[in-house]
Amino acid sequence: MTETTYVPVNSGAAGAAKFIGSDSRKYNYYAPKGRKASHYEDMTLDVQPDPKRYLLQGWIMNFGDGTPTYSENWTAAKSSDWHVFRAIDEEWERPHYQRQSTIVGMISHAIDNGRRSGAPARFNKAWVKVLEKHVGAYKHAEFGMSCALTQAQRYGYTQMINSAILTNASYKIRFAQDLTLYLADIGLDIPEGFDNDIGKAAWLEDPIWQPTRRLIETVSGSQDYLEQYFAVNLVVEPMIGELFRSGFIMQAAAAQNDFITPTVVSAAEGDYQRNLANTIDLISLLAKDPVHGVHNIGVFNSWLHKYGDLAAAAAKQLQPIWSLPANKVAQFPEAYAAAVGRMRSITGQLGLTLPASLAE
């Protein structure tokens, strides 16, 4: 898994060190993942160097207690070379901003067109209550995941890992804002009125949402950045996020005369596919590490069991929501089975063991 063997040279003289591309007329200081270096690699790799790559004098700055600027000890996982990872979506600042802008534009057009046609006023009344209370509560779960990931990205050992986690956090906070703005907008068009405060109250007090809240807050409380990234994308998203978004909202909405909400929610489903691919690639690299692979698999299984048990309990507690719409086209057992199947697929790809709570 080691990208290249680097031998420190205590000299700044031209030609003193030999490195990848040192005999080339082109600027090429690293081994690209493919045949040629990508723009993503040029813009991201080694933006944050470390003493194992180029910083011969060690970290330029340390914290007051001697803790280095970045430390490999900030996660229980280990790697022979953290710099090997390349995000599958190859996202850096410019394409990230462009993609976010495109998504926001798509959602805005869908909402504007729906409101212009008077669609919110035709929503089934029972469905309005679902949007008001439970979609209003779920946006807090998305915000909680964004906060956990924003904290996690600071501690990632390389810029490649930091960027993948940070763009993930950005997508989550955007979607939380999407839901907040969407509910506020349609509330203006619903004749019976719309209470935008009920969702927050449900998140804080409703028994249906308390296990999910506990799960999110447990992830946020972790001091291991990779554990947070792992938990969000490999446990919380399939067991709670996809369960609620795909297994409920996107299946039930149309039967309640609601064709707008699925469009808003679909953006988050697309976000997750990108984030999941990045996470699986990083965790797979670590699980197959020639030196630390066995250790890492043990760590990952411990995280999987810790959060899997919480997620199973949280998912089952959400079941009453499926009975609320007037037209019951979505069924919880099928949605839950699909979530568990997704978990089984993810863990199978990584060679991890599905917790007993999810194998029931």
N, C-alpha and C positions, 0 to 999 in steps of 0.2 A: 504493500500500500504506500510505501515511501516514494515520493515524487522524484527526488534526486538526493544524492549524498552530498551534503555541504560540509566542507572542511574549512573552519575559520582561518582566515589569513589576516594577520595583524599588520597589514600594510595597505596604504592607499595608492600605491604606485600603479600606474597603468600596466596591465598585463600580469599583475601579481596573483590574481585569482582566475581560475578557470570555472566557467559556469555555462549553463545552457545558452547558446546563442553568442558566446564570447568570440567565436571565430566567424561570425556572420556580419554582413553589412547592415542587416536589419536589426531593429531593437527588439530583442526576443529573450527575455531574462527568465522565462519559466516554460515548463512543459505543458502545452495546451492539452485539453481533454481529447479533442479531435485532431484531424490532420493539420488544421490551421487554427491559430488563435482566433477566438471570437471577440467581437466588440465588447461583449459582456465581460469576458476575462480581462481584456485590456483595461476596462474601467473599474474593475472590482478587485482583482487579485492583488494582494500585497499593498492595498491602500493602507492597511493596518499591518505593518511588519512585526516581527517579534525576534527575540534573541537567537532563535534557531534559524532565522532567515534574515541576514544582513545587519542586525543590531549587535555588532561585536562587543560594544561596551555595555550591553545589557539594556534594560528598559531605561529610557531617558528620564522618566518620572516614576516615582513610587508613592504610595499612600504613606501617611505619617507612621503607621505601625510596621512599615516595611513591605506591605503587600504590593506586588507588582501591578502595573497598569492593567494588565490582563494576565489571568492565571489559568493554567490547565486544570487546577484543582477546584474550579468553580462548577464542575459537574462530576458526578461519580463515574461517568463513562470515560474511557481512555482511548487514545488513538496513536498509532505510529506516526501519523502525519495528518494533522487537522486541515492542512491546505489542499488536500486532494479533492475535497468536496466542491462540486459545481452545481448550482441550483438548476433543476430541470427546465424551469421556465426562463432561465437566463435574464432575469429582470434586474435592471438597475434604474437610476433615477428617471431618466427621460421616458423610456417605455412604460414605466410604472405610472407616471403622471398622465401619460397619454391614455393608458388603459382605464385609469380611474375616471378621467374626464369623459371617455366614451360611455362608460357604464352609467355615470350620473346623467348624461344626456339622454340615454335610452330610457332610464327610469322617469326622468322629468317629462319626456314626451308622452309616455304611457299614462302617467297620472293626469297631465293636462288634458289629453284627449278624452280620457275616461270622465273627468269632471265636466268637460265641455258637453259631453253627451248626457250628463245627468245620471251616470252610473251609480254613484254612491247612494243616491236616494232610493234605488231599486234593490239594494242589498237586503237579504232576508233579515228581519229584526233580531232573530236569535244569533245570527252571524255577526251582526254589529256588536253584540255583547261579547262575542268571542274575540273580535278584533280589539275592542276596547280594553278588555281585561287581560287576555292571555297573550295576544301578540304584543300588547303593551308591556306585559311582564317579560316576555322573551327578549325584547330589545336590551334588557339589563344583563341578560346572560351574554349576549354578544359584546356589550360594553365591558363586562368583566373579563372575557377572554382577551379583548384588545389590551386591557390594562396589564394582564399577566404577560402577554407577549412583548409589550413595550418595555417592561422591566427585564424580561429575558434577553432581549436583543443586546442590551448594554454589556452583558457578560460573555457573549459568544467569543470564542478565542480567535476567530479569523473574520475578516470583513465579508467573506463569502457566506459564512453562517449568519453573521449579523444582518446582512442584507436580506437573506431569505426570511428570517424571523421578523424583521422590521416591516417588510412589505406585507407579510401575513397580518401583523398588527394593524397596519394601515387599512387593509381590506375589511377587517372586523369593525374598526371604529367607523368607517364609512357606512357599513351596512347598519350599524346601530343608529347612525344619524339618518340613514334612508328611512328606516322604520319610524323614527320619531317625527320627521317632517311629513311623511306620508300620512300617518294617523292624524296629525294636526290639520293637514289639508282636507282630507275627506270629511273630517269632523264638521267642517264648515257647511257641508252639503247634505248632512243627514238631518232630516226634519225633526226627529225626536230628540236631537241633541247628542253630544258625544263627550264623555268625561275622560280627558287625557291623564287624569291623576290616578285612575283606578289601577292602571297597569303597575305603577310603582308600588302602590299599596299591596297588590297581589304578590309582587316579587318579595316584599318584605314580610308579609304576614300570612298569605294563603298557604295552607298545608300542602296543596298540590305542588307548589314551587319551592318549598323549603329544602328538599333533598337536592334539587338542582342548584339552588343557591349555595348549599354546603359544598357541593362538588366544585363549583366555580371558585369559591373562596379558598378551598383547600389547594387548588392549583395556584391561585394567586399568592398563597402563603409559602409556597416552596422557595427555597434558597438556591435551588439547582436549575439553571437556565434551560438545560437540555431536557430535564424532567418536565418543565412547564411546556416546552414546545411539543414534546412527545405526548403529554396528557391531552393538550388541546386538540391536536390533529388526529391522533390515533385512538382516542377514547371519547372525549366529550363531543366532538363533531359527529361521529357516526351514531353514537348512542343517544344524544340529545338533539344536536343541531339538525342532522338529516332526518331523524325521527320526526321532529316537529315540523320542519320545513317541507320535506318531500312526502313524509308519511301522513301528514295531516293537512297543512295549508294548501299545498299544490294539488292534492287530490280532492279536497272537500270544497274549495272555494267556488268553482264553477257552478256546482249544484245549488249554491246559495245566491246566484245571480251576481257573483263577484268575479270579474275577469281582470281586475287591476292588480289585486294583491299577489297572485301568482307571478306576474311579471316582475314586481318588486323583489319578491323572494328568490326568483330564478337567478338573479345576479349573484346572490350568496352561494348558490349551488355551483356556479361556474368558478367563483373564487376558491371554493373548497377543493375542487379538483386540482387546481394548480398547487395549492398549499399542501395537499396530501401527497402529491407526486414528489415535491421537494423533501418532505419529511421522510417518506419511505426511502428515498435514495440515501439520505444522510444516515438514517438508522441502519440501513442495509450495509453501508460501507463500514460502520462501526461494528456491526454484528459479525462481519466477515474479516475483520482486522486480523492479520496473521499472528500478531502478538497478543492482542487484548480481546479478541473475539469472544472467547469463553466467558471472560469476566463481564463483558458488556451484555451478553445475552442474559446473564444472571441479574444484572442491574435492570435491564429492560423488563424482564419477567416480573421483578418485584414492583416496578412502576405500574405494569399492566394489571397486576392483581390489586394493588392499592386503589387505583382509580377505577378499575373495572367494577369492583364491588360497589363503589359509590354510585357509578353511572347506572348500573343495573337497577339499584333501588330508586334512583331518581327517575329513570325512564318509566318504571312501573307506576310510580306515583302520578305521572301525567295522564294515565289512562282515562280518568273521568272527562277530560277535555273532548275526547272523540265522541262522546254521547251528547254534546251540547248543540250541534247544528240541527236545524229542523229536518234537513234532508241528509240522512246518514249514509253517505257513499263510501266513506273511509272507515276501516275497522282497525282497532288498536292491535289485536293479535297479529294481523298480517304486517302491520307497520313495524311492530317490535321484532318479529321474526326476520324481517328484511334488515333491521339494524344489527341484529346479532349475526346474520349472514355476512354483512359488511365487515364486522369485526373479525369473523372467522377468516375471511379472505385476506384482510390486512395482516393478521398474525401469521397466517400460513405463508405469505410472501416473505416474512421476516424470520421465520423459523422460531416463533415465540409460542408460548402456551396460553391458550384462552382460559381465563379464570373459570372456576366451577360455577360462579354466579351467572356467567354468561353462556354456559354450556347446558343450562337447564332447558 
